[in-house]
């Protein structure tokens, strides 16, 4: 999706999801909203509901991309043992 151009309209599915958000969920989502959607909302080019819908869609797409990258990393590291013990710092008296 092309969010940078500012002409993207949210899908009806995401508009419906945005309408069902609680006030707290809406606030949290609005607080994560950066430039593009908030500016369009402030300039009255975009309703709050549509801005929330676009943010939901944007975050879902980002999550899907992240999951793909993590799956690729996991696949590339199959059979590799990882040492998860924390590093220890030992103080030495001088």
C-alpha positions as CSV (number, residue, x, y, z in Angstrom):
1,X,0.0,0.0,0.0
2,X,1.2,3.5,-0.7
3,X,0.7,5.5,2.5
4,X,3.3,8.1,1.7
5,X,1.4,9.7,-1.2
6,X,-1.5,10.7,1.1
7,X,-4.2,9.5,-1.3
8,X,-4.8,6.1,0.2
9,X,-8.3,5.4,1.4
10,X,-8.9,2.8,4.1
11,X,-10.6,-0.4,3.3
12,X,-14.2,-0.8,4.6
13,X,-13.0,-3.7,6.9
14,X,-10.6,-1.4,8.7
15,X,-13.1,1.4,8.9
16,X,-15.5,-1.0,10.7
17,X,-12.7,-2.1,13.0
18,X,-11.9,1.5,13.8
19,X,-15.5,2.3,14.6
20,X,-15.5,-0.6,17.2
21,X,-12.4,0.6,19.0
22,X,-12.9,1.7,22.6
23,X,-11.9,5.3,23.6
24,X,-8.8,3.9,25.2
25,X,-7.8,1.8,22.2
26,X,-8.5,4.8,19.9
27,X,-6.2,7.1,22.1
28,X,-3.4,4.5,22.0
29,X,-3.7,4.1,18.3
30,X,-3.8,7.9,17.8
31,X,-0.7,8.3,20.0
32,X,1.3,5.9,17.7
33,X,0.1,7.8,14.6
34,X,2.9,9.7,12.9
35,X,2.9,12.5,10.4
36,X,1.1,11.4,7.3
37,X,-2.3,10.4,8.8
38,X,-2.3,12.9,11.7
39,X,-1.6,15.8,9.3
40,X,-4.4,14.8,7.0
41,X,-6.7,14.5,10.0
42,X,-5.7,17.9,11.3
43,X,-6.2,19.5,7.9
44,X,-9.7,18.1,7.8
45,X,-8.8,16.0,4.8
46,X,-9.4,12.8,6.8
47,X,-11.9,11.9,9.5
48,X,-10.6,10.5,12.8
49,X,-12.2,7.1,12.0
50,X,-10.6,6.9,8.6
51,X,-7.2,8.0,10.1
52,X,-7.6,5.2,12.7
53,X,-8.5,2.7,10.0
54,X,-5.4,3.6,8.0
55,X,-3.2,3.3,11.1
56,X,-4.7,-0.1,11.8
57,X,-4.1,-1.2,8.3
58,X,-0.5,0.2,8.3
59,X,0.3,-1.6,11.6
60,X,-1.2,-4.9,10.4
61,X,0.9,-4.7,7.2
62,X,4.0,-3.9,9.3
63,X,3.3,-6.8,11.6
64,X,2.9,-9.2,8.7
65,X,6.2,-8.0,7.2
66,X,7.9,-8.5,10.6
67,X,6.5,-12.0,11.0
68,X,7.8,-12.9,7.5
69,X,11.3,-11.6,8.5
70,X,11.2,-13.5,11.8
71,X,10.2,-16.7,10.0
72,X,13.1,-16.3,7.5
73,X,15.5,-15.7,10.4
74,X,14.2,-18.7,12.3
75,X,14.5,-20.9,9.2
76,X,18.0,-19.6,8.5
77,X,19.1,-20.4,12.1
78,X,17.6,-23.9,12.3
79,X,20.0,-26.3,13.9
80,X,22.1,-23.4,15.3
81,X,22.4,-23.5,19.1
82,X,22.1,-20.1,20.7
83,X,23.6,-19.4,24.1
84,X,20.9,-17.4,26.0
85,X,22.9,-16.9,29.3
86,X,23.5,-13.3,30.2
87,X,27.0,-12.0,30.1
88,X,28.6,-11.7,33.5
89,X,30.5,-8.7,34.6
90,X,33.2,-9.3,37.2
91,X,34.5,-6.4,39.2
92,X,38.3,-6.4,39.7
93,X,39.7,-4.5,42.7
94,X,42.7,-2.4,41.7
